[in-house]
Amino acid sequence: MQSKTSGNTPPSRELIDIRNLTDAQFLSLGLPTLVYVRKGSLLGQESFAIYAANGELMGTTEDSEMVRSAIDEHALVATLLH
């Protein structure tokens, strides 16, 4: 499969062959909508951090409801990591 765009595909979105990804294409998988949440501790307080699919920190909070609200508000998709 070759990279190409069609009349129905927005110009900024190219079709790619996932069997032959470049390093840059692999790092961008899931961007900008796929995120994961990591629970942790900050200065002795429970905290939650939202990370983009490429591991970039997007934000932190001590309020789990705020995490849910941010994900919903920005139409993000959260996934679990094992």
Biopython code that builds the backbone (N, CA, C, O; Angstrom):
import numpy as np
from Bio.PDB.StructureBuilder import StructureBuilder

atoms = [
    (1, "MET", "N", (0.849, -1.173, 0.000)),
    (1, "MET", "CA", (0.000, 0.000, 0.000)),
    (1, "MET", "C", (0.889, 1.229, 0.000)),
    (1, "MET", "O", (1.864, 1.293, 0.748)),
    (2, "GLN", "N", (0.566, 2.185, -0.817)),
    (2, "GLN", "CA", (1.335, 3.414, -0.888)),
    (2, "GLN", "C", (0.623, 4.503, -0.114)),
    (2, "GLN", "O", (-0.596, 4.473, 0.050)),
    (3, "SER", "N", (1.408, 5.479, 0.366)),
    (3, "SER", "CA", (0.811, 6.636, 1.018)),
    (3, "SER", "C", (0.153, 7.488, -0.038)),
    (3, "SER", "O", (0.780, 7.843, -1.036)),
    (4, "LYS", "N", (-1.113, 7.821, 0.174)),
    (4, "LYS", "CA", (-1.817, 8.675, -0.766)),
    (4, "LYS", "C", (-2.993, 9.320, -0.074)),
    (4, "LYS", "O", (-3.425, 8.870, 0.987)),
    (5, "THR", "N", (-3.505, 10.361, -0.665)),
    (5, "THR", "CA", (-4.704, 10.988, -0.151)),
    (5, "THR", "C", (-5.778, 10.880, -1.205)),
    (5, "THR", "O", (-5.479, 10.860, -2.399)),
    (6, "SER", "N", (-7.019, 10.811, -0.782)),
    (6, "SER", "CA", (-8.129, 10.754, -1.717)),
    (6, "SER", "C", (-8.950, 12.025, -1.577)),
    (6, "SER", "O", (-8.690, 12.847, -0.698)),
    (7, "GLY", "N", (-9.932, 12.184, -2.438)),
    (7, "GLY", "CA", (-10.779, 13.361, -2.386)),
    (7, "GLY", "C", (-11.570, 13.455, -1.102)),
    (7, "GLY", "O", (-11.977, 14.548, -0.710)),
    (8, "ASN", "N", (-11.801, 12.324, -0.429)),
    (8, "ASN", "CA", (-12.585, 12.312, 0.808)),
    (8, "ASN", "C", (-11.727, 12.461, 2.056)),
    (8, "ASN", "O", (-12.261, 12.616, 3.154)),
    (9, "THR", "N", (-10.421, 12.417, 1.908)),
    (9, "THR", "CA", (-9.518, 12.494, 3.050)),
    (9, "THR", "C", (-9.026, 13.926, 3.210)),
    (9, "THR", "O", (-8.549, 14.523, 2.246)),
    (10, "PRO", "N", (-9.135, 14.488, 4.415)),
    (10, "PRO", "CA", (-8.612, 15.845, 4.621)),
    (10, "PRO", "C", (-7.142, 15.898, 4.235)),
    (10, "PRO", "O", (-6.423, 14.920, 4.439)),
    (11, "PRO", "N", (-6.677, 17.011, 3.685)),
    (11, "PRO", "CA", (-5.297, 17.101, 3.209)),
    (11, "PRO", "C", (-4.246, 16.821, 4.261)),
    (11, "PRO", "O", (-3.154, 16.370, 3.913)),
    (12, "SER", "N", (-4.525, 17.070, 5.544)),
    (12, "SER", "CA", (-3.528, 16.871, 6.583)),
    (12, "SER", "C", (-3.437, 15.411, 7.040)),
    (12, "SER", "O", (-2.557, 15.070, 7.830)),
    (13, "ARG", "N", (-4.326, 14.553, 6.559)),
    (13, "ARG", "CA", (-4.354, 13.156, 6.979)),
    (13, "ARG", "C", (-4.009, 12.256, 5.808)),
    (13, "ARG", "O", (-4.804, 12.118, 4.878)),
    (14, "GLU", "N", (-2.837, 11.644, 5.838)),
    (14, "GLU", "CA", (-2.426, 10.720, 4.795)),
    (14, "GLU", "C", (-2.736, 9.299, 5.225)),
    (14, "GLU", "O", (-2.686, 8.974, 6.412)),
    (15, "LEU", "N", (-3.055, 8.460, 4.262)),
    (15, "LEU", "CA", (-3.191, 7.041, 4.529)),
    (15, "LEU", "C", (-1.783, 6.451, 4.572)),
    (15, "LEU", "O", (-0.948, 6.762, 3.723)),
    (16, "ILE", "N", (-1.528, 5.608, 5.551)),
    (16, "ILE", "CA", (-0.198, 5.016, 5.674)),
    (16, "ILE", "C", (-0.317, 3.510, 5.800)),
    (16, "ILE", "O", (-1.330, 2.995, 6.273)),
    (17, "ASP", "N", (0.704, 2.816, 5.382)),
    (17, "ASP", "CA", (0.776, 1.367, 5.509)),
    (17, "ASP", "C", (1.355, 1.060, 6.889)),
    (17, "ASP", "O", (2.541, 1.294, 7.125)),
    (18, "ILE", "N", (0.539, 0.545, 7.796)),
    (18, "ILE", "CA", (1.000, 0.324, 9.171)),
    (18, "ILE", "C", (2.034, -0.791, 9.274)),
    (18, "ILE", "O", (2.672, -0.949, 10.314)),
    (19, "ARG", "N", (2.202, -1.557, 8.214)),
    (19, "ARG", "CA", (3.230, -2.611, 8.222)),
    (19, "ARG", "C", (4.613, -2.045, 7.933)),
    (19, "ARG", "O", (5.618, -2.718, 8.160)),
    (20, "ASN", "N", (4.672, -0.813, 7.434)),
    (20, "ASN", "CA", (5.948, -0.200, 7.057)),
    (20, "ASN", "C", (6.046, 1.217, 7.608)),
    (20, "ASN", "O", (6.263, 2.167, 6.856)),
    (21, "LEU", "N", (5.886, 1.356, 8.913)),
    (21, "LEU", "CA", (5.926, 2.677, 9.532)),
    (21, "LEU", "C", (7.349, 3.185, 9.696)),
    (21, "LEU", "O", (8.264, 2.425, 10.014)),
    (22, "THR", "N", (7.519, 4.470, 9.475)),
    (22, "THR", "CA", (8.786, 5.107, 9.825)),
    (22, "THR", "C", (8.770, 5.340, 11.337)),
    (22, "THR", "O", (7.720, 5.215, 11.967)),
    (23, "ASP", "N", (9.909, 5.674, 11.919)),
    (23, "ASP", "CA", (9.962, 5.975, 13.351)),
    (23, "ASP", "C", (9.023, 7.127, 13.689)),
    (23, "ASP", "O", (8.313, 7.069, 14.693)),
    (24, "ALA", "N", (9.011, 8.161, 12.874)),
    (24, "ALA", "CA", (8.158, 9.332, 13.131)),
    (24, "ALA", "C", (6.683, 8.950, 13.057)),
    (24, "ALA", "O", (5.890, 9.416, 13.876)),
    (25, "GLN", "N", (6.298, 8.116, 12.097)),
    (25, "GLN", "CA", (4.909, 7.686, 11.984)),
    (25, "GLN", "C", (4.507, 6.849, 13.195)),
    (25, "GLN", "O", (3.405, 7.004, 13.721)),
    (26, "PHE", "N", (5.402, 5.960, 13.638)),
    (26, "PHE", "CA", (5.103, 5.138, 14.812)),
    (26, "PHE", "C", (4.882, 6.009, 16.049)),
    (26, "PHE", "O", (3.952, 5.773, 16.820)),
    (27, "LEU", "N", (5.736, 7.009, 16.234)),
    (27, "LEU", "CA", (5.617, 7.885, 17.395)),
    (27, "LEU", "C", (4.347, 8.725, 17.368)),
    (27, "LEU", "O", (3.894, 9.197, 18.412)),
    (28, "SER", "N", (3.771, 8.915, 16.192)),
    (28, "SER", "CA", (2.575, 9.742, 16.096)),
    (28, "SER", "C", (1.286, 8.932, 16.136)),
    (28, "SER", "O", (0.201, 9.511, 16.078)),
    (29, "LEU", "N", (1.376, 7.601, 16.233)),
    (29, "LEU", "CA", (0.160, 6.785, 16.298)),
    (29, "LEU", "C", (-0.718, 7.226, 17.468)),
    (29, "LEU", "O", (-0.237, 7.403, 18.587)),
    (30, "GLY", "N", (-1.976, 7.396, 17.202)),
    (30, "GLY", "CA", (-2.917, 7.774, 18.247)),
    (30, "GLY", "C", (-2.992, 9.260, 18.518)),
    (30, "GLY", "O", (-3.900, 9.712, 19.217)),
    (31, "LEU", "N", (-2.058, 10.034, 17.982)),
    (31, "LEU", "CA", (-2.101, 11.472, 18.198)),
    (31, "LEU", "C", (-3.139, 12.075, 17.284)),
    (31, "LEU", "O", (-3.250, 11.609, 16.150)),
    (32, "PRO", "N", (-3.870, 13.020, 17.657)),
    (32, "PRO", "CA", (-3.825, 13.734, 18.926)),
    (32, "PRO", "C", (-4.903, 13.303, 19.911)),
    (32, "PRO", "O", (-5.077, 13.960, 20.937)),
    (33, "THR", "N", (-5.648, 12.203, 19.635)),
    (33, "THR", "CA", (-6.809, 11.904, 20.468)),
    (33, "THR", "C", (-6.626, 10.791, 21.494)),
    (33, "THR", "O", (-7.398, 10.721, 22.450)),
    (34, "LEU", "N", (-5.651, 9.934, 21.334)),
    (34, "LEU", "CA", (-5.468, 8.822, 22.258)),
    (34, "LEU", "C", (-4.578, 9.245, 23.415)),
    (34, "LEU", "O", (-3.478, 9.757, 23.206)),
    (35, "VAL", "N", (-5.056, 9.030, 24.640)),
    (35, "VAL", "CA", (-4.315, 9.416, 25.841)),
    (35, "VAL", "C", (-4.351, 8.282, 26.861)),
    (35, "VAL", "O", (-5.154, 7.354, 26.760)),
    (36, "TYR", "N", (-3.462, 8.381, 27.839)),
    (36, "TYR", "CA", (-3.542, 7.479, 28.980)),
    (36, "TYR", "C", (-3.350, 8.287, 30.247)),
    (36, "TYR", "O", (-2.721, 9.345, 30.243)),
    (37, "VAL", "N", (-3.907, 7.765, 31.336)),
    (37, "VAL", "CA", (-3.862, 8.444, 32.635)),
    (37, "VAL", "C", (-3.027, 7.604, 33.578)),
    (37, "VAL", "O", (-3.192, 6.387, 33.656)),
    (38, "ARG", "N", (-2.136, 8.260, 34.289)),
    (38, "ARG", "CA", (-1.294, 7.578, 35.269)),
    (38, "ARG", "C", (-1.566, 8.185, 36.641)),
    (38, "ARG", "O", (-1.493, 9.399, 36.827)),
    (39, "LYS", "N", (-1.878, 7.322, 37.587)),
    (39, "LYS", "CA", (-2.117, 7.753, 38.962)),
    (39, "LYS", "C", (-0.785, 7.740, 39.698)),
    (39, "LYS", "O", (0.017, 6.821, 39.531)),
    (40, "GLY", "N", (-0.557, 8.762, 40.512)),
    (40, "GLY", "CA", (0.697, 8.838, 41.249)),
    (40, "GLY", "C", (0.550, 9.687, 42.483)),
    (40, "GLY", "O", (-0.553, 9.881, 42.993)),
    (41, "SER", "N", (1.668, 10.193, 42.962)),
    (41, "SER", "CA", (1.695, 11.023, 44.144)),
    (41, "SER", "C", (2.598, 12.221, 43.884)),
    (41, "SER", "O", (3.688, 12.087, 43.329)),
    (42, "LEU", "N", (2.131, 13.379, 44.288)),
    (42, "LEU", "CA", (2.895, 14.602, 44.132)),
    (42, "LEU", "C", (2.863, 15.347, 45.456)),
    (42, "LEU", "O", (1.803, 15.782, 45.905)),
    (43, "LEU", "N", (4.027, 15.493, 46.083)),
    (43, "LEU", "CA", (4.145, 16.147, 47.386)),
    (43, "LEU", "C", (3.198, 15.536, 48.419)),
    (43, "LEU", "O", (2.571, 16.245, 49.206)),
    (44, "GLY", "N", (3.108, 14.195, 48.400)),
    (44, "GLY", "CA", (2.278, 13.482, 49.364)),
    (44, "GLY", "C", (0.791, 13.464, 49.035)),
    (44, "GLY", "O", (0.007, 12.873, 49.778)),
    (45, "GLN", "N", (0.388, 14.094, 47.945)),
    (45, "GLN", "CA", (-1.017, 14.125, 47.533)),
    (45, "GLN", "C", (-1.213, 13.178, 46.353)),
    (45, "GLN", "O", (-0.359, 13.087, 45.471)),
    (46, "GLU", "N", (-2.344, 12.474, 46.343)),
    (46, "GLU", "CA", (-2.686, 11.661, 45.187)),
    (46, "GLU", "C", (-2.836, 12.578, 43.980)),
    (46, "GLU", "O", (-3.444, 13.645, 44.073)),
    (47, "SER", "N", (-2.278, 12.158, 42.848)),
    (47, "SER", "CA", (-2.383, 12.983, 41.646)),
    (47, "SER", "C", (-2.620, 12.098, 40.429)),
    (47, "SER", "O", (-2.387, 10.890, 40.455)),
    (48, "PHE", "N", (-3.084, 12.729, 39.379)),
    (48, "PHE", "CA", (-3.360, 12.050, 38.121)),
    (48, "PHE", "C", (-2.700, 12.849, 37.011)),
    (48, "PHE", "O", (-2.783, 14.077, 36.988)),
    (49, "ALA", "N", (-2.051, 12.157, 36.098)),
    (49, "ALA", "CA", (-1.405, 12.815, 34.966)),
    (49, "ALA", "C", (-1.981, 12.252, 33.683)),
    (49, "ALA", "O", (-2.163, 11.041, 33.558)),
    (50, "ILE", "N", (-2.270, 13.125, 32.729)),
    (50, "ILE", "CA", (-2.744, 12.719, 31.408)),
    (50, "ILE", "C", (-1.562, 12.817, 30.450)),
    (50, "ILE", "O", (-0.894, 13.848, 30.369)),
    (51, "TYR", "N", (-1.317, 11.729, 29.728)),
    (51, "TYR", "CA", (-0.223, 11.664, 28.764)),
    (51, "TYR", "C", (-0.772, 11.414, 27.371)),
    (51, "TYR", "O", (-1.726, 10.654, 27.203)),
    (52, "ALA", "N", (-0.177, 12.046, 26.375)),
    (52, "ALA", "CA", (-0.514, 11.783, 24.981)),
    (52, "ALA", "C", (-0.002, 10.397, 24.605)),
    (52, "ALA", "O", (0.798, 9.810, 25.333)),
    (53, "ALA", "N", (-0.455, 9.883, 23.485)),
    (53, "ALA", "CA", (-0.057, 8.548, 23.029)),
    (53, "ALA", "C", (1.452, 8.407, 22.885)),
    (53, "ALA", "O", (1.981, 7.303, 23.012)),
    (54, "ASN", "N", (2.150, 9.505, 22.622)),
    (54, "ASN", "CA", (3.605, 9.447, 22.460)),
    (54, "ASN", "C", (4.349, 9.626, 23.778)),
    (54, "ASN", "O", (5.578, 9.707, 23.783)),
    (55, "GLY", "N", (3.623, 9.689, 24.900)),
    (55, "GLY", "CA", (4.244, 9.801, 26.213)),
    (55, "GLY", "C", (4.429, 11.213, 26.708)),
    (55, "GLY", "O", (4.919, 11.413, 27.820)),
    (56, "GLU", "N", (4.050, 12.209, 25.909)),
    (56, "GLU", "CA", (4.193, 13.608, 26.322)),
    (56, "GLU", "C", (3.149, 13.958, 27.387)),
    (56, "GLU", "O", (1.958, 13.706, 27.209)),
    (57, "LEU", "N", (3.610, 14.537, 28.484)),
    (57, "LEU", "CA", (2.718, 14.957, 29.556)),
    (57, "LEU", "C", (1.826, 16.092, 29.071)),
    (57, "LEU", "O", (2.305, 17.101, 28.554)),
    (58, "MET", "N", (0.512, 15.910, 29.250)),
    (58, "MET", "CA", (-0.442, 16.929, 28.815)),
    (58, "MET", "C", (-0.946, 17.762, 29.990)),
    (58, "MET", "O", (-1.261, 18.941, 29.826)),
    (59, "GLY", "N", (-1.024, 17.151, 31.179)),
    (59, "GLY", "CA", (-1.486, 17.897, 32.343)),
    (59, "GLY", "C", (-1.588, 17.020, 33.566)),
    (59, "GLY", "O", (-1.600, 15.794, 33.466)),
    (60, "THR", "N", (-1.660, 17.657, 34.730)),
    (60, "THR", "CA", (-1.794, 16.943, 35.998)),
    (60, "THR", "C", (-2.861, 17.608, 36.858)),
    (60, "THR", "O", (-3.157, 18.793, 36.704)),
    (61, "THR", "N", (-3.429, 16.826, 37.762)),
    (61, "THR", "CA", (-4.413, 17.332, 38.701)),
    (61, "THR", "C", (-4.520, 16.365, 39.878)),
    (61, "THR", "O", (-4.122, 15.205, 39.769)),
    (62, "GLU", "N", (-5.047, 16.834, 40.985)),
    (62, "GLU", "CA", (-5.315, 15.953, 42.131)),
    (62, "GLU", "C", (-6.752, 15.451, 42.105)),
    (62, "GLU", "O", (-7.136, 14.649, 42.956)),
    (63, "ASP", "N", (-7.546, 15.902, 41.153)),
    (63, "ASP", "CA", (-8.975, 15.605, 41.100)),
    (63, "ASP", "C", (-9.287, 14.648, 39.952)),
    (63, "ASP", "O", (-9.150, 15.014, 38.784)),
    (64, "SER", "N", (-9.711, 13.413, 40.281)),
    (64, "SER", "CA", (-10.004, 12.422, 39.244)),
    (64, "SER", "C", (-11.182, 12.851, 38.371)),
    (64, "SER", "O", (-11.224, 12.515, 37.188)),
    (65, "GLU", "N", (-12.128, 13.579, 38.932)),
    (65, "GLU", "CA", (-13.261, 14.070, 38.135)),
    (65, "GLU", "C", (-12.790, 15.079, 37.090)),
    (65, "GLU", "O", (-13.338, 15.133, 35.989)),
    (66, "MET", "N", (-11.783, 15.874, 37.427)),
    (66, "MET", "CA", (-11.257, 16.839, 36.474)),
    (66, "MET", "C", (-10.598, 16.119, 35.298)),
    (66, "MET", "O", (-10.678, 16.583, 34.161)),
    (67, "VAL", "N", (-9.952, 14.994, 35.570)),
    (67, "VAL", "CA", (-9.351, 14.187, 34.502)),
    (67, "VAL", "C", (-10.446, 13.726, 33.551)),
    (67, "VAL", "O", (-10.327, 13.870, 32.334)),
    (68, "ARG", "N", (-11.499, 13.177, 34.109)),
    (68, "ARG", "CA", (-12.620, 12.706, 33.271)),
    (68, "ARG", "C", (-13.227, 13.846, 32.470)),
    (68, "ARG", "O", (-13.532, 13.683, 31.289)),
    (69, "SER", "N", (-13.400, 14.980, 33.096)),
    (69, "SER", "CA", (-13.970, 16.145, 32.410)),
    (69, "SER", "C", (-13.078, 16.614, 31.269)),
    (69, "SER", "O", (-13.571, 16.931, 30.187)),
    (70, "ALA", "N", (-11.776, 16.660, 31.499)),
    (70, "ALA", "CA", (-10.837, 17.110, 30.467)),
    (70, "ALA", "C", (-10.854, 16.154, 29.274)),
    (70, "ALA", "O", (-10.825, 16.588, 28.122)),
    (71, "ILE", "N", (-10.900, 14.868, 29.554)),
    (71, "ILE", "CA", (-10.939, 13.872, 28.483)),
    (71, "ILE", "C", (-12.214, 14.038, 27.658)),
    (71, "ILE", "O", (-12.170, 14.021, 26.428)),
    (72, "ASP", "N", (-13.345, 14.197, 28.339)),
    (72, "ASP", "CA", (-14.620, 14.384, 27.637)),
    (72, "ASP", "C", (-14.660, 15.703, 26.877)),
    (72, "ASP", "O", (-15.070, 15.748, 25.717)),
    (73, "GLU", "N", (-14.235, 16.764, 27.528)),
    (73, "GLU", "CA", (-14.299, 18.103, 26.932)),
    (73, "GLU", "C", (-13.484, 18.201, 25.643)),
    (73, "GLU", "O", (-13.876, 18.905, 24.712)),
    (74, "HIS", "N", (-12.363, 17.504, 25.588)),
    (74, "HIS", "CA", (-11.483, 17.597, 24.436)),
    (74, "HIS", "C", (-11.655, 16.413, 23.475)),
    (74, "HIS", "O", (-10.846, 16.220, 22.568)),
    (75, "ALA", "N", (-12.721, 15.622, 23.685)),
    (75, "ALA", "CA", (-13.042, 14.471, 22.826)),
    (75, "ALA", "C", (-11.849, 13.530, 22.684)),
    (75, "ALA", "O", (-11.533, 13.069, 21.588)),
    (76, "LEU", "N", (-11.192, 13.253, 23.813)),
    (76, "LEU", "CA", (-10.058, 12.344, 23.826)),
    (76, "LEU", "C", (-10.536, 10.917, 24.092)),
    (76, "LEU", "O", (-11.646, 10.710, 24.582)),
    (77, "VAL", "N", (-9.709, 9.956, 23.773)),
    (77, "VAL", "CA", (-9.991, 8.563, 24.045)),
    (77, "VAL", "C", (-8.924, 8.060, 24.989)),
    (77, "VAL", "O", (-7.742, 8.049, 24.647)),
    (78, "ALA", "N", (-9.333, 7.639, 26.186)),
    (78, "ALA", "CA", (-8.382, 7.140, 27.188)),
    (78, "ALA", "C", (-8.252, 5.627, 27.049)),
    (78, "ALA", "O", (-9.233, 4.934, 26.778)),
    (79, "THR", "N", (-7.045, 5.124, 27.235)),
    (79, "THR", "CA", (-6.795, 3.690, 27.156)),
    (79, "THR", "C", (-6.022, 3.239, 28.390)),
    (79, "THR", "O", (-5.385, 4.046, 29.066)),
    (80, "LEU", "N", (-6.086, 1.948, 28.672)),
    (80, "LEU", "CA", (-5.355, 1.349, 29.780)),
    (80, "LEU", "C", (-4.030, 0.805, 29.280)),
    (80, "LEU", "O", (-3.945, 0.272, 28.174)),
    (81, "LEU", "N", (-3.006, 0.939, 30.093)),
    (81, "LEU", "CA", (-1.707, 0.341, 29.804)),
    (81, "LEU", "C", (-1.442, -0.749, 30.813)),
    (81, "LEU", "O", (-1.794, -0.614, 31.985)),
    (82, "HIS", "N", (-0.833, -1.814, 30.377)),
    (82, "HIS", "CA", (-0.510, -2.913, 31.289)),
    (82, "HIS", "C", (0.976, -3.125, 31.332)),
    (82, "HIS", "O", (1.453, -4.008, 32.045)),
]
sb = StructureBuilder()
sb.init_structure("model")
sb.init_model(0)
sb.init_chain("A")
sb.init_seg("    ")
for serial, (resi, resn, name, xyz) in enumerate(atoms, 1):
    if name == "N":
        sb.init_residue(resn, " ", resi, " ")
    sb.init_atom(name, np.array(xyz, "f"), 0.0, 1.0, " ", f" {name:<3s}", serial, name[0])
structure = sb.get_structure()
